[in-house]
Amino acid sequence: MSATRRSLLAASVGATLMPGLPRLSRAQAANTIRIGVLNDQSGPYRDISGPYGIECTRQAVAEFGDKGFAVEVITADHQNKPDVGVNIARQWYDQGVDLILDVPTSSVGLAVNNVAREKNKAYINTGSATSDLTGAQCSPNTVHWMYDTYMLAKSTGGAMVKAGGDSWFFITADYAFGHALERDTGTFVKAAGGRVLGAVRYPFPATSDFSSFLVQAQASRAKVIGLANAGADTINSIKQAAEFGITRRGTKLAALLMFLPDVHALGLQTAQGLVLTESFYWDLNDRTRAVTQRLQPRLKDMKPNMASIANYSAALHYLKAVADMGIAASKASGVEVVNRMKALPCDDDAFGPGRIREDGRKLCPSYLFEVKTPAESKAPWDYYKLIQTTPAEEAFRPLNEGGCSLVRS
């Protein structure tokens, strides 16, 4: 019955906006910025951002304060379906939403990217990982915040090869994100002298049993099994690999996109020793601890991770650009407000100083972490130890290698 309701809900999105926007008078609408947080609130990526990313956005609005215009945050669940995401995005933009934010699941993120360009509205993607958003499918209306498949492949994949993991087999989510992560990591493995022995792609988001894929990976005799997935899929893959004793036989698991809530769900007994990359950790420095403390009343028992807190950082910078250029000008053109965001230096407690490149790539450092053992952890959520930092200007794909049409040669 629940599946039937979900199918009917998805089918009705094109006709009925979820949720309906409250009507504003013409004067109110002219003086109100509407931010739509579009993400996964019920599926495998819920705990990565979902309701927590929404609360991080609201925190940014609260901290921004009164600058002479109102700010409204609305939300919807795209269910990891491109058609659902596109229908919501179109209706939101048509009904006065000025910025769409978050949008995990790369197939949805790329689809919304096209809608924002068509409508000349602003779009900041913090949730999708595909590096194509600043490559072949870059747009003057879009900023890609915080991480992508190239950064993850360079940091985590590169570290695994240097440590001796020179033969790989990928278990890949069969959509744009998984394909891009497998592609980018495979490129780094081969460039370092390693080999890719094979890959298996599984249906997303319909898969929870990874046993047959793990058996295929193990049969390849690869030293590293690369998990080109995220969220609940990564958690289930690691748990089932542990049940099969795969890591006890010397095979390494590379969690190519893993977040703090995933480690929490696995527990340190299972997750200890995993190497992963994030661009934010709550206990990294005084500024990250300060913003985490401010967010804690909203997040309750959860700590922010790089995906959820990216909404805070991105929304704050967007609102600074709106205040700088004026609300009327920002509403008139998504391209112009994105241009103003690129012109203004970025700096906040989550990611520190940075900038936005011509291709829409927000630059920030990437951090390679190792998950602590239970004995090393001294308090709740004390999970990471820092292994390596890649500076912001080196963490992402070089500007002239992405094929973005916005980059002047």
Backbone hydrogen bonds in HBPLUS format (Angstrom, degrees):
<---DONOR---> <-ACCEPTOR-->    atom                        ^
c    i                          cat <-CA-CA->   ^        H-A-AA   ^      H-
h    n   atom  resd res      DA  || num        DHA   H-A  angle D-A-AA Bond
n    s   type  num  typ     dist DA aas  dist angle  dist       angle   num
A0005-ARG N   A0001-MET O   2.98 MM   4  6.32 158.6  2.02 153.2 158.7     1
A0006-ARG N   A0002-SER O   2.96 MM   4  6.19 156.8  2.02 145.7 152.0     2
A0007-SER N   A0003-ALA O   2.96 MM   4  6.21 156.7  2.02 148.0 153.7     3
A0008-LEU N   A0004-THR O   2.96 MM   4  6.22 161.1  2.00 151.9 156.9     4
A0009-LEU N   A0005-ARG O   2.85 MM   4  6.05 153.0  1.93 148.1 156.1     5
A0010-ALA N   A0006-ARG O   2.93 MM   4  6.19 160.2  1.97 149.2 154.0     6
A0011-ALA N   A0007-SER O   2.99 MM   4  6.19 156.3  2.05 146.1 152.7     7
A0012-SER N   A0008-LEU O   3.05 MM   4  6.21 135.6  2.26 139.5 150.5     8
A0012-SER N   A0009-LEU O   3.16 MM   3  5.20 130.4  2.41  95.0 108.1     9
A0013-VAL N   A0010-ALA O   3.34 MM   3  5.47 157.0  2.40 102.6 109.2    10
A0015-ALA N   A0012-SER O   3.02 MM   3  5.51 141.9  2.17 111.3 121.7    11
A0016-THR N   A0012-SER O   2.98 MM   4  6.11 150.5  2.07 156.2 165.7    12
A0029-ALA N   A0025-SER O   2.82 MM   4  6.03 167.6  1.84 160.6 163.8    13
A0030-ALA N   A0026-ARG O   3.06 MM   4  6.19 152.7  2.13 143.2 150.0    14
A0031-ASN N   A0028-GLN O   3.05 MM   3  5.26 139.7  2.22 101.3 112.9    15
A0032-THR N   A0029-ALA O   3.40 MM   3  5.17 169.3  2.41 105.0 104.3    16
A0070-ALA N   A0031-ASN O   2.94 MM  39  6.27 157.3  2.00 166.4 162.6    17
A0033-ILE N   A0070-ALA O   2.84 MM  37  6.17 166.7  1.85 152.8 151.9    18
A0072-GLU N   A0033-ILE O   2.83 MM  39  6.21 162.6  1.86 162.9 167.5    19
A0098-ASP N   A0034-ARG O   2.89 MM  64  5.32 145.1  2.01 133.6 144.4    20
A0099-LEU N   A0034-ARG O   3.24 MM  65  6.64 151.6  2.32 158.4 161.8    21
A0035-ILE N   A0072-GLU O   2.84 MM  37  6.18 168.6  1.86 170.2 174.1    22
A0074-ILE N   A0035-ILE O   2.91 MM  39  6.27 162.4  1.94 154.9 160.2    23
A0036-GLY N   A0099-LEU O   2.79 MM  63  6.12 171.0  1.80 168.8 169.7    24
A0101-LEU N   A0036-GLY O   2.86 MM  65  6.07 160.9  1.90 158.3 159.7    25
A0037-VAL N   A0074-ILE O   2.82 MM  37  6.19 165.4  1.84 163.5 160.3    26
A0076-ALA N   A0037-VAL O   3.18 MM  39  6.65 143.7  2.32 158.2 156.8    27
A0038-LEU N   A0101-LEU O   3.06 MM  63  6.21 156.7  2.12 168.8 172.4    28
A0103-VAL N   A0038-LEU O   2.74 MM  65  5.26 142.5  1.88 156.0 168.7    29
A0039-ASN N   A0076-ALA O   3.19 MM  37  6.63 161.4  2.22 166.3 163.9    30
A0078-HIS N   A0039-ASN O   3.03 MM  39  5.78 150.3  2.12 133.2 142.5    31
A0046-ARG N   A0043-GLY O   3.19 MM   3  5.52 166.8  2.21 119.9 120.7    32
A0232-ALA N   A0044-PRO O   3.13 MM 188  4.88 161.3  2.17 130.8 136.6    33
A0048-ILE N   A0045-TYR O   3.21 MM   3  5.42 143.7  2.35 104.4 114.7    34
A0052-TYR N   A0049-SER O   2.76 MM   3  5.18 125.1  2.06 159.5 152.8    35
A0053-GLY N   A0049-SER O   2.97 MM   4  4.41 152.2  2.05 100.0 105.5    36
A0054-ILE N   A0050-GLY O   3.25 MM   4  6.57 149.1  2.35 146.4 155.1    37
A0055-GLU N   A0051-PRO O   3.10 MM   4  6.35 155.6  2.16 139.9 145.5    38
A0056-CYS N   A0052-TYR O   2.96 MM   4  6.22 149.2  2.05 143.5 152.2    39
A0057-THR N   A0053-GLY O   3.07 MM   4  6.28 147.4  2.18 138.9 146.9    40
A0058-ARG N   A0054-ILE O   3.02 MM   4  6.37 157.3  2.07 149.1 155.2    41
A0059-GLN N   A0055-GLU O   2.93 MM   4  6.17 144.1  2.07 141.7 151.5    42
A0060-ALA N   A0056-CYS O   3.14 MM   4  6.43 151.2  2.22 141.8 148.3    43
A0061-VAL N   A0057-THR O   3.10 MM   4  6.49 156.8  2.16 150.4 156.4    44
A0062-ALA N   A0058-ARG O   2.96 MM   4  6.21 158.4  2.01 146.2 151.9    45
A0063-GLU N   A0059-GLN O   2.90 MM   4  6.13 159.4  1.94 151.9 157.2    46
A0064-PHE N   A0060-ALA O   2.87 MM   4  6.00 146.0  1.98 145.9 155.6    47
A0065-GLY N   A0061-VAL O   3.27 MM   4  6.55 150.1  2.37 145.5 151.1    48
A0081-LYS N   A0078-HIS O   3.07 MM   3  6.06 166.4  2.09 133.9 135.5    49
A0085-GLY N   A0081-LYS O   2.97 MM   4  6.21 168.3  1.98 161.7 165.2    50
A0086-VAL N   A0082-PRO O   2.88 MM   4  6.00 162.1  1.91 152.2 156.6    51
A0087-ASN N   A0083-ASP O   3.08 MM   4  6.17 161.9  2.12 143.6 148.3    52
A0088-ILE N   A0084-VAL O   3.06 MM   4  6.30 163.1  2.09 153.7 157.9    53
A0089-ALA N   A0085-GLY O   2.92 MM   4  6.07 164.9  1.95 149.5 154.4    54
A0090-ARG N   A0086-VAL O   2.92 MM   4  6.09 165.5  1.94 154.5 157.6    55
A0091-GLN N   A0087-ASN O   3.15 MM   4  6.30 168.8  2.16 146.7 149.9    56
A0092-TRP N   A0088-ILE O   2.83 MM   4  5.98 163.6  1.85 157.0 162.3    57
A0093-TYR N   A0089-ALA O   2.95 MM   4  6.09 176.7  1.95 156.0 157.1    58
A0094-ASP N   A0090-ARG O   2.89 MM   4  6.02 162.1  1.93 149.9 155.7    59
A0095-GLN N   A0091-GLN O   2.95 MM   4  6.01 136.2  2.15 142.0 152.7    60
A0095-GLN N   A0092-TRP O   3.08 MM   3  5.17 130.3  2.34  98.1 111.6    61
A0097-VAL N   A0092-TRP O   2.90 MM   5  5.21 165.5  1.92 142.1 138.8    62
A0096-GLY N   A0093-TYR O   3.25 MM   3  5.36 163.6  2.28 109.6 109.6    63
A0100-ILE N   A0122-ALA O   3.29 MM  22  6.74 152.0  2.38 138.7 143.8    64
A0124-ILE N   A0100-ILE O   3.00 MM  24  6.39 161.9  2.03 164.2 169.9    65
A0102-ASP N   A0124-ILE O   3.22 MM  22  6.66 132.8  2.46 156.8 163.7    66
A0126-THR N   A0102-ASP O   3.11 MM  24  4.57 142.7  2.25 114.7 125.6    67
A0127-GLY N   A0102-ASP O   3.11 MM  25  4.98 155.8  2.17 126.1 118.5    68
A0108-VAL N   A0105-THR O   2.92 MM   3  5.50 124.7  2.24 115.0 128.4    69
A0109-GLY N   A0105-THR O   2.88 MM   4  6.12 161.8  1.92 150.7 156.9    70
A0110-LEU N   A0106-SER O   2.85 MM   4  5.93 160.6  1.89 150.9 153.8    71
A0111-ALA N   A0107-SER O   3.26 MM   4  6.29 150.0  2.35 131.5 139.5    72
A0112-VAL N   A0108-VAL O   2.93 MM   4  6.18 162.8  1.96 159.8 163.4    73
A0113-ASN N   A0109-GLY O   3.05 MM   4  6.13 142.8  2.19 136.1 146.5    74
A0115-VAL N   A0111-ALA O   3.40 MM   4  6.81 150.4  2.49 140.2 147.8    75
A0116-ALA N   A0112-VAL O   2.95 MM   4  6.24 164.0  1.98 160.4 163.3    76
A0117-ARG N   A0113-ASN O   3.26 MM   4  6.47 155.9  2.32 142.4 148.3    77
A0118-GLU N   A0114-ASN O   2.99 MM   4  6.20 159.1  2.04 146.5 152.5    78
A0119-LYS N   A0115-VAL O   2.93 MM   4  6.13 155.2  1.99 153.9 160.0    79
A0120-ASN N   A0116-ALA O   2.92 MM   4  5.71 112.2  2.40 134.5 149.9    80
A0121-LYS N   A0116-ALA O   2.98 MM   5  5.00 164.0  2.00 143.0 148.1    81
A0120-ASN N   A0117-ARG O   3.27 MM   3  4.94 149.5  2.37  94.2 103.1    82
A0334-GLY N   A0120-ASN O   2.91 MM 214  5.01 147.7  2.01 125.0 124.0    83
A0123-TYR N   A0141-ASN O   3.07 MM  18  6.09 139.5  2.24 171.2 165.0    84
A0143-VAL N   A0123-TYR O   2.99 MM  20  6.49 150.0  2.08 153.8 163.1    85
A0125-ASN N   A0143-VAL O   2.87 MM  18  6.28 151.3  1.95 165.6 172.6    86
A0145-TRP N   A0125-ASN O   2.88 MM  20  6.05 165.2  1.91 155.3 160.4    87
A0149-THR N   A0129-ALA O   2.76 MM  20  5.44 136.1  1.95 154.6 148.5    88
A0133-LEU N   A0130-THR O   3.46 MM   3  6.30 174.4  2.47 117.2 118.6    89
A0134-THR N   A0131-SER O   3.22 MM   3  5.84 158.8  2.26 113.9 119.1    90
A0135-GLY N   A0132-ASP O   3.03 MM   3  4.38 160.8  2.06  93.9  99.2    91
A0137-GLN N   A0132-ASP O   3.06 MM   5  5.53 146.1  2.18 147.9 155.5    92
A0138-CYS N   A0135-GLY O   3.15 MM   3  5.32 154.8  2.22 121.3 117.4    93
A0142-THR N   A0139-SER O   3.24 MM   3  5.38 168.4  2.25 110.3 113.8    94
A0144-HIS N   A0360-GLY O   2.77 MM 216  5.85 163.4  1.80 146.2 150.7    95
A0362-LYS N   A0144-HIS O   2.95 MM 218  5.97 170.3  1.96 161.0 157.8    96
A0147-TYR N   A0145-TRP O   3.08 MM   2  6.28 138.9  2.25 105.4  96.9    97
A0152-LEU N   A0148-ASP O   3.07 MM   4  6.34 164.9  2.09 157.1 161.5    98
A0153-ALA N   A0149-THR O   2.89 MM   4  5.91 159.1  1.94 143.2 149.5    99
A0154-LYS N   A0150-TYR O   2.91 MM   4  6.06 162.0  1.94 154.1 158.7   100
A0155-SER N   A0151-MET O   3.04 MM   4  6.14 163.4  2.06 148.5 152.9   101
A0156-THR N   A0152-LEU O   2.94 MM   4  5.77 142.4  2.08 146.6 154.6   102
A0157-GLY N   A0153-ALA O   3.04 MM   4  4.72 114.3  2.49 107.8 125.1   103
A0158-GLY N   A0153-ALA O   3.12 MM   5  6.64 131.4  2.37 146.6 160.4   104
A0159-ALA N   A0155-SER O   3.21 MM   4  6.12 152.0  2.29 132.0 139.4   105
A0160-MET N   A0156-THR O   3.07 MM   4  6.32 156.4  2.12 150.9 156.8   106
A0161-VAL N   A0157-GLY O   3.16 MM   4  6.45 159.1  2.21 153.0 157.6   107
A0162-LYS N   A0158-GLY O   3.11 MM   4  6.31 163.8  2.14 148.9 153.4   108
A0163-ALA N   A0159-ALA O   3.08 MM   4  6.26 138.0  2.26 140.4 151.4   109
A0165-GLY N   A0160-MET O   2.93 MM   5  5.36 152.9  2.00 153.4 146.0   110
A0164-GLY N   A0161-VAL O   2.97 MM   3  5.27 160.9  2.01 113.9 116.8   111
A0166-ASP N   A0164-GLY O   2.94 MM   2  5.60 129.1  2.20 109.0  93.8   112
A0195-ARG N   A0166-ASP O   2.77 MM  29  6.14 150.6  1.86 142.6 150.3   113
A0223-LYS N   A0167-SER O   3.07 MM  56  5.33 119.2  2.46 115.3 129.3   114
A0224-VAL N   A0167-SER O   2.96 MM  57  6.19 149.2  2.06 159.6 168.3   115
A0168-TRP N   A0195-ARG O   2.88 MM  27  6.27 152.7  1.95 152.2 161.3   116
A0197-LEU N   A0168-TRP O   2.71 MM  29  5.78 155.7  1.76 161.8 168.4   117
A0169-PHE N   A0224-VAL O   2.99 MM  55  6.47 140.0  2.16 156.0 167.8   118
A0226-GLY N   A0169-PHE O   2.81 MM  57  6.01 148.7  1.91 141.5 151.2   119
A0170-PHE N   A0198-GLY O   3.06 MM  28  6.52 157.6  2.11 139.7 142.5   120
A0200-VAL N   A0170-PHE O   2.90 MM  30  6.34 150.2  1.99 155.0 163.5   121
A0171-ILE N   A0226-GLY O   2.92 MM  55  6.21 162.1  1.95 163.7 165.3   122
A0228-ALA N   A0171-ILE O   2.89 MM  57  5.92 146.1  2.01 145.6 155.5   123
A0172-THR N   A0200-VAL O   2.92 MM  28  6.14 171.8  1.93 160.1 162.8   124
A0202-TYR N   A0172-THR O   2.96 MM  30  6.33 154.3  2.03 157.6 165.2   125
A0173-ALA N   A0228-ALA O   3.13 MM  55  6.31 170.9  2.14 146.8 144.4   126
A0175-TYR N   A0173-ALA O   2.85 MM   2  5.87 135.0  2.05 109.8  95.6   127
A0174-ASP N   A0202-TYR O   2.97 MM  28  5.44 156.3  2.03 167.7 160.6   128
A0179-HIS N   A0175-TYR O   3.04 MM   4  6.16 171.0  2.05 166.3 169.2   129
A0180-ALA N   A0176-ALA O   2.97 MM   4  6.09 162.1  2.00 150.0 154.9   130
A0181-LEU N   A0177-PHE O   2.91 MM   4  6.13 160.8  1.95 156.6 162.1   131
A0182-GLU N   A0178-GLY O   2.93 MM   4  6.06 163.0  1.96 151.2 156.0   132
A0183-ARG N   A0179-HIS O   2.90 MM   4  6.04 160.8  1.93 147.1 153.2   133
A0184-ASP N   A0180-ALA O   2.87 MM   4  6.01 172.5  1.88 152.5 154.4   134
A0185-THR N   A0181-LEU O   2.99 MM   4  5.94 162.3  2.02 144.2 149.8   135
A0186-GLY N   A0182-GLU O   2.88 MM   4  5.87 159.4  1.92 145.0 151.8   136
A0187-THR N   A0183-ARG O   3.02 MM   4  6.24 148.0  2.12 145.0 153.4   137
A0188-PHE N   A0184-ASP O   3.26 MM   4  6.58 154.6  2.33 143.5 148.7   138
A0189-VAL N   A0185-THR O   2.92 MM   4  6.21 159.9  1.96 155.9 162.1   139
A0190-LYS N   A0186-GLY O   3.01 MM   4  6.15 167.9  2.02 150.6 153.2   140
A0191-ALA N   A0187-THR O   2.98 MM   4  6.09 155.6  2.04 143.5 151.0   141
A0192-ALA N   A0188-PHE O   3.08 MM   4  6.19 138.5  2.25 141.1 150.5   142
A0194-GLY N   A0189-VAL O   2.77 MM   5  4.99 148.7  1.87 158.0 148.1   143
A0193-GLY N   A0190-LYS O   3.00 MM   3  5.09 160.8  2.03 107.3 111.8   144
A0214-LEU N   A0210-PHE O   2.94 MM   4  6.16 154.7  2.00 156.8 164.5   145
A0215-VAL N   A0211-SER O   2.99 MM   4  6.22 150.8  2.08 147.5 155.4   146
A0216-GLN N   A0212-SER O   3.12 MM   4  6.37 156.0  2.18 141.5 147.0   147
A0217-ALA N   A0213-PHE O   2.99 MM   4  6.23 156.5  2.04 144.1 150.7   148
A0218-GLN N   A0214-LEU O   2.89 MM   4  6.07 158.6  1.93 147.0 152.6   149
A0219-ALA N   A0215-VAL O   2.94 MM   4  6.12 152.1  2.02 145.8 153.5   150
A0220-SER N   A0217-ALA O   3.21 MM   3  5.36 142.0  2.36  99.0 109.4   151
A0221-ARG N   A0218-GLN O   3.11 MM   3  5.56 158.1  2.16 112.3 118.9   152
A0252-LYS N   A0223-LYS O   2.88 MM  29  6.15 175.8  1.88 159.6 158.3   153
A0225-ILE N   A0252-LYS O   2.85 MM  27  6.28 162.3  1.88 165.8 170.2   154
A0254-ALA N   A0225-ILE O   2.96 MM  29  6.05 169.3  1.97 149.2 147.8   155
A0227-LEU N   A0254-ALA O   2.90 MM  27  5.97 175.8  1.90 158.4 159.9   156
A0234-THR N   A0231-GLY O   3.08 MM   3  5.48 122.4  2.43 107.4 120.2   157
A0235-ILE N   A0231-GLY O   3.13 MM   4  6.49 163.7  2.16 153.3 158.1   158
A0236-ASN N   A0232-ALA O   2.91 MM   4  6.07 167.2  1.93 150.2 153.3   159
A0237-SER N   A0233-ASP O   2.93 MM   4  6.06 155.1  2.00 143.5 150.9   160
A0238-ILE N   A0234-THR O   2.99 MM   4  6.19 164.7  2.02 155.7 158.5   161
A0239-LYS N   A0235-ILE O   2.98 MM   4  6.18 166.2  2.00 154.2 158.5   162
A0240-GLN N   A0236-ASN O   2.96 MM   4  6.03 165.3  1.98 148.9 153.0   163
A0241-ALA N   A0237-SER O   2.93 MM   4  6.07 147.9  2.04 142.0 151.3   164
A0242-ALA N   A0238-ILE O   2.99 MM   4  6.21 151.5  2.07 146.5 153.6   165
A0243-GLU N   A0239-LYS O   3.00 MM   4  6.33 150.4  2.09 143.5 152.1   166
A0244-PHE N   A0240-GLN O   3.05 MM   4  6.26 147.7  2.16 142.4 150.0   167
A0246-ILE N   A0241-ALA O   3.06 MM   5  5.47 155.8  2.12 163.1 160.3   168
A0245-GLY N   A0242-ALA O   3.05 MM   3  4.98 149.5  2.15  98.0 107.5   169
A0249-ARG N   A0246-ILE O   3.16 MM   3  5.48 149.1  2.26 104.3 113.3   170
A0250-GLY N   A0247-THR O   3.15 MM   3  5.34 161.4  2.19 109.3 111.4   171
A0262-ASP N   A0259-PHE O   2.89 MM   3  5.34 132.2  2.12 111.3 124.8   172
A0263-VAL N   A0259-PHE O   3.29 MM   4  6.78 151.4  2.38 150.8 158.8   173
A0264-HIS N   A0260-LEU O   3.02 MM   4  6.32 160.0  2.06 154.4 160.4   174
A0265-ALA N   A0261-PRO O   2.93 MM   4  6.10 152.3  2.01 141.2 148.1   175
A0266-LEU N   A0262-ASP O   2.96 MM   4  6.21 151.5  2.04 146.8 154.4   176
A0267-GLY N   A0263-VAL O   2.87 MM   4  5.96 154.3  1.94 151.6 158.6   177
A0270-THR N   A0267-GLY O   3.23 MM   3  5.74 133.3  2.46 109.7 119.4   178
A0271-ALA N   A0267-GLY O   2.91 MM   4  6.02 167.8  1.93 156.1 160.0   179
A0272-GLN N   A0268-LEU O   2.87 MM   4  5.05 145.6  1.99 136.5 138.1   180
A0274-LEU N   A0271-ALA O   3.07 MM   3  5.84 163.2  2.10 148.2 150.6   181
A0273-GLY N   A0371-VAL O   2.98 MM  98  5.13 176.7  1.98 134.5 134.9   182
A0371-VAL N   A0274-LEU O   2.90 MM  97  5.42 158.2  1.95 154.4 161.7   183
A0276-LEU N   A0369-PHE O   2.98 MM  93  5.45 159.6  2.02 149.1 155.4   184
A0369-PHE N   A0276-LEU O   2.80 MM  93  5.45 169.9  1.81 169.6 172.0   185
A0278-GLU N   A0367-TYR O   3.13 MM  89  5.55 154.3  2.20 154.1 158.5   186
A0367-TYR N   A0278-GLU O   2.93 MM  89  5.55 155.7  1.99 147.9 155.9   187
A0284-LEU N   A0281-TYR O   3.03 MM   3  5.29 152.5  2.11 129.2 125.0   188
A0289-ARG N   A0285-ASN O   3.05 MM   4  6.24 156.8  2.10 153.2 160.1   189
A0290-ALA N   A0286-ASP O   2.97 MM   4  6.09 147.3  2.07 139.0 148.1   190
A0291-VAL N   A0287-ARG O   3.04 MM   4  6.32 165.7  2.06 154.8 156.4   191
A0292-THR N   A0288-THR O   3.09 MM   4  6.10 153.0  2.17 138.6 146.4   192
A0293-GLN N   A0289-ARG O   2.99 MM   4  6.16 153.0  2.07 142.7 149.5   193
A0294-ARG N   A0290-ALA O   3.11 MM   4  6.44 152.4  2.18 145.5 152.6   194
A0295-LEU N   A0291-VAL O   3.01 MM   4  6.21 145.1  2.14 142.7 152.0   195
A0296-GLN N   A0292-THR O   2.97 MM   4  6.01 132.9  2.20 146.0 157.8   196
A0298-ARG N   A0295-LEU O   2.84 MM   3  5.53 137.0  2.03 124.0 135.7   197
A0299-LEU N   A0295-LEU O   3.09 MM   4  6.24 154.0  2.16 148.1 155.7   198
A0300-LYS N   A0296-GLN O   2.89 MM   4  5.66 132.3  2.12 152.9 158.8   199
A0302-MET N   A0299-LEU O   3.14 MM   3  5.39 169.8  2.15 127.7 128.5   200
A0309-ILE N   A0305-ASN O   3.06 MM   4  6.02 170.1  2.07 163.9 166.5   201
A0311-ASN N   A0308-SER O   3.24 MM   3  5.84 146.4  2.36 109.7 117.0   202
A0312-TYR N   A0309-ILE O   3.07 MM   3  5.08 121.8  2.42  95.9 110.1   203
A0313-SER N   A0309-ILE O   3.12 MM   4  6.50 164.0  2.15 154.7 156.8   204
A0314-ALA N   A0310-ALA O   2.82 MM   4  5.91 170.3  1.83 154.2 157.2   205
A0315-ALA N   A0311-ASN O   2.97 MM   4  5.83 163.0  2.00 140.8 146.4   206
A0316-LEU N   A0312-TYR O   3.06 MM   4  6.11 158.6  2.11 146.9 152.9   207
A0317-HIS N   A0313-SER O   3.12 MM   4  6.35 158.7  2.17 146.7 151.9   208
A0318-TYR N   A0314-ALA O   2.95 MM   4  6.14 161.1  1.99 151.9 157.5   209
A0319-LEU N   A0315-ALA O   2.99 MM   4  6.16 162.7  2.02 149.4 153.5   210
A0320-LYS N   A0316-LEU O   3.08 MM   4  6.31 147.2  2.19 141.6 150.5   211
A0321-ALA N   A0317-HIS O   3.05 MM   4  6.38 150.5  2.14 146.0 153.6   212
A0321-ALA N   A0318-TYR O   3.08 MM   3  5.13 117.5  2.49  95.0 110.1   213
A0322-VAL N   A0318-TYR O   2.96 MM   4  6.33 154.4  2.02 150.5 157.9   214
A0323-ALA N   A0319-LEU O   2.97 MM   4  6.17 165.4  1.99 149.0 152.4   215
A0324-ASP N   A0320-LYS O   2.97 MM   4  6.09 145.2  2.09 139.6 149.4   216
A0325-MET N   A0321-ALA O   3.01 MM   4  6.23 152.7  2.09 151.4 156.6   217
A0326-GLY N   A0322-VAL O   2.79 MM   4  5.56 140.1  1.94 149.4 159.5   218
A0330-SER N   A0326-GLY O   3.09 MM   4  6.27 156.5  2.15 150.5 157.8   219
A0331-LYS N   A0327-ILE O   3.00 MM   4  6.13 150.5  2.09 147.1 154.0   220
A0332-ALA N   A0328-ALA O   3.12 MM   4  6.24 136.8  2.32 138.8 150.2   221
A0337-VAL N   A0333-SER O   3.23 MM   4  6.53 155.8  2.29 145.5 151.3   222
A0338-VAL N   A0334-GLY O   3.04 MM   4  6.19 155.2  2.10 147.1 154.0   223
A0339-ASN N   A0335-VAL O   2.85 MM   4  6.12 153.0  1.92 146.9 155.3   224
A0340-ARG N   A0336-GLU O   2.96 MM   4  6.21 149.2  2.06 141.2 149.0   225
A0341-MET N   A0337-VAL O   2.98 MM   4  6.25 148.0  2.09 139.6 148.4   226
A0342-LYS N   A0338-VAL O   2.95 MM   4  6.28 150.3  2.04 148.2 156.1   227
A0343-ALA N   A0339-ASN O   3.02 MM   4  6.28 141.5  2.17 140.2 150.7   228
A0344-LEU N   A0340-ARG O   3.06 MM   4  6.27 140.5  2.23 145.7 154.7   229
A0346-CYS N   A0354-GLY O   3.04 MM   8  4.92 157.7  2.09 133.1 133.2   230
A0354-GLY N   A0346-CYS O   2.90 MM   8  4.92 141.9  2.05 136.4 132.6   231
A0352-GLY N   A0348-ASP O   2.77 MM   4  5.03 142.1  1.91 146.3 154.7   232
A0363-LEU N   A0355-ARG O   2.87 MM   8  5.65 174.5  1.88 178.8 178.3   233
A0357-ARG N   A0361-ARG O   2.90 MM   4  5.27 168.3  1.92 145.3 143.7   234
A0360-GLY N   A0357-ARG O   3.01 MM   3  5.36 162.4  2.04 114.6 118.8   235
A0366-SER N   A0390-THR O   3.04 MM  24  5.21 156.6  2.10 145.0 152.0   236
A0390-THR N   A0366-SER O   2.86 MM  24  5.21 172.1  1.87 159.7 162.0   237
A0368-LEU N   A0388-GLN O   2.81 MM  20  5.04 172.7  1.82 157.4 159.7   238
A0387-ILE N   A0368-LEU O   2.78 MM  19  5.48 168.2  1.79 165.7 164.5   239
A0388-GLN N   A0368-LEU O   3.34 MM  20  5.04 156.7  2.39 132.2 135.2   240
A0370-GLU N   A0385-LYS O   2.96 MM  15  5.45 157.4  2.01 152.1 159.2   241
A0385-LYS N   A0370-GLU O   3.00 MM  15  5.45 144.2  2.13 147.4 158.6   242
A0372-LYS N   A0383-TYR O   2.77 MM  11  5.39 170.5  1.78 154.4 157.2   243
A0376-GLU N   A0373-THR O   3.01 MM   3  5.18 129.3  2.27 102.8 116.4   244
A0377-SER N   A0373-THR O   3.24 MM   4  6.50 141.3  2.40 153.8 163.9   245
A0382-ASP N   A0379-ALA O   3.06 MM   3  5.37 152.6  2.13 136.6 134.1   246
A0394-GLU N   A0391-PRO O   2.94 MM   3  5.39 152.9  2.01 114.8 123.7   247
A0395-ALA N   A0391-PRO O   2.95 MM   4  5.94 127.5  2.24 153.3 168.6   248
A0401-GLU N   A0398-PRO O   3.03 MM   3  5.55 166.7  2.05 122.8 125.4   249
A0407-VAL N   A0404-CYS O   3.30 MM   3  5.79 163.7  2.33 111.9 116.6   250
